[in-house]
């Protein structure tokens, strides 16, 4: 991960008989505060926060799931 930007890069090289190409997939990671700030600019807010897609109670970690709605 590149800090302080909180981005990672996945690089894939795809080979076929006739050609090859490279795909660069940049992923932006967010803290809850960063996400709140981004959403607020567009009239949105976090309405619920979970630790995963199963709805487990929020605990700070590497993954999160959020419910986003209008302010």
C-alpha positions in Angstrom: 0.0 0.0 0.0 1.2 3.5 -0.9 0.9 5.8 2.1 -0.3 8.4 2.9 -2.6 8.1 -0.2 -4.0 4.7 0.9 -3.9 3.2 -2.6 -2.8 -0.2 -3.8 -2.0 -1.3 -7.3 -2.9 -4.7 -8.8 -1.1 -5.4 -12.0 -2.2 -8.2 -14.3 -0.5 -9.3 -17.5 -2.8 -11.2 -19.8 -1.3 -13.5 -22.3 -3.1 -15.0 -25.3 -1.7 -16.8 -28.3 -2.0 -13.7 -30.5 -1.4 -10.9 -28.0 -0.6 -9.8 -24.5 -1.7 -6.7 -22.5 -1.3 -5.3 -19.1 -4.1 -4.1 -16.8 -3.4 -1.7 -13.9 -6.1 -1.7 -11.3 -5.6 1.1 -8.7 -7.7 0.7 -5.5 -8.4 3.5 -3.2 -8.7 2.5 0.5 -10.8 4.6 2.9 -10.9 5.2 6.6 -14.4 5.9 8.0 -13.5 9.5 8.4 -12.2 9.7 4.8 -15.4 8.1 3.5 -17.7 10.3 5.6 -15.9 13.4 4.1 -16.2 12.1 0.5 -19.9 11.4 1.0 -20.8 14.6 2.8 -19.7 16.6 -0.3 -22.5 14.9 -2.2 -25.3 15.1 0.4 -24.8 11.5 1.5 -24.1 10.0 4.9 -23.2 6.7 6.5 -26.3 5.3 8.1 -24.9 2.1 9.5 -21.4 0.5 9.8 -20.5 -3.1 10.0 -17.3 -5.2 10.1 -18.3 -7.3 7.1 -21.1 -8.0 4.6 -22.7 -10.4 7.1 -23.6 -7.5 9.3 -21.3 -8.2 12.2 -21.0 -5.3 14.6 -18.4 -2.7 13.6 -14.9 -3.2 14.9 -11.9 -1.3 13.4 -10.0 -3.6 11.0 -9.0 -4.2 7.4 -12.6 -4.5 6.1 -15.9 -2.7 6.5 -19.4 -2.6 5.1 -21.5 0.5 5.2 -25.1 1.5 4.5 -25.1 4.9 2.7 -28.1 7.2 2.2 -29.3 10.8 1.7 -28.7 13.2 4.5 
